[in-house]
């Protein structure tokens, strides 16, 4: 087990002076062992023949000798990338006995390094047709449903269920985060997005992101509910059974139950924290949705800038001819004025006028008013419209009605506030859906308290 402070010698072959020899050797052994399953141990002559024959190496090793290859393999063995084994086959001649050949095999850590490098190279490609798997949240809910309905004594293989759940979660987490990291940090993608060729992909790109955000937003609440419905003691019991089963099937004798248990519980906490707020920490799904929204806005803005830049020098001849045809087809001067106002805007309009507000309610908006017409008089220099003095119309009955309505409104507000308060406190997290009047009253009280030095309203 590697410590955080230990050197990893096995990575030296990636950056040493002869990396152009070391890396192809490790890549070849990785392909033959982990991908093609052509055995695990190879002689120097077999490795050399493959280096010269494989097309991916482009004939770079045609002049490589067995002595140079053997020296490179010994260096890799010293760093722990390959292991040498003595040839145990029966020797038929004395020369074969004297010149025992060494067999080389790749180590496990080098296999994982090569696999990681391959995945990294694939993920660092330029923008490609990535489609998020919309069914991943549904599959996760299927596995969560199995854990939720699990009962002691069932024949359900919890290891498979747990692995499927965590694999799908990691797929959702890593693929989406890597994609957004790629498009937000890669300079090559930024350059592509700022060229006219990106306009052809903009619609599909934005649609893909919108679909992803909508799927996550639609499914996150259901996944969150499943996680809430599975008690922590049930998860503890499931993890115990998984660890026990792993210990029974271990063949090496190096199995550590406590470490495995800690890993499983950490996986569950990671899944839980990605969908649910824990200890005030914002869930990961919120960061992802916000990042997707920001990406959509950025891409649309860039596309608009590209469109404006390329349309700046574009000929408007056809547009002007079409506009002339529209004006020619209009029958009256009034319709012509309306078309002009629609195309070029209303001329010499500096103010908008509306009737006075109907009430003192500051939540009342102009969009709630009925349409009305007003007469506009042409202003001339030195001419001002006179004002007519009118007597103040006092209506005691009307004033009494307004006062009574105000008192009734205040009584309703007091009654609702009394019902909502418990021990003299109103806890906003526990409030149900409120009437707009009560909601606005509470918001006003919060505003008054925020503006007060004593924080009291």
Buried (B, 14 or more C-beta within 10 A) or exposed (E): EEEEEEEEEBBBBEEBEEEEBBBBBBBBBBBBBBEEEEEBBBBBEBBBEBBBEBEEBEEEBEEBEEEBBBEBBEBBBEBBBBBBEEBEEEEEEEEEEEEEEBBBBBBEBBBEBBEEBBEEEEEEEEBEEBEBBBEBBBBBBBBBBBBBEBEEEEEBEBBEBBBBBBBBBEBBBEBBBBBBEBBEEBEEBEEBBEEEEBBEBBEEBBEBBEEBBEBBEEBBEBBBEBBEEBEEEBBEBBBEBBBEEBEEEEEEEEBEEEEBBEEBBEBBEBBBBBBBEEEEEEBBBBEBBEBBEEBBEBBEEBBEEBEEEEEEEEEEEEEEEEBEEEEEEBEEEEEBEEBBEEEEEEEEEEEEEEEEEEEEEEEEEEEEEEEEEEEEEEEEEEEEEEEEEEEEEEEEEEEEEEEEEEEEEEEEBEEBBEEBEEEEEEEEEEEEEEEEBBEBBBEEBEEEEEEEEEEEE
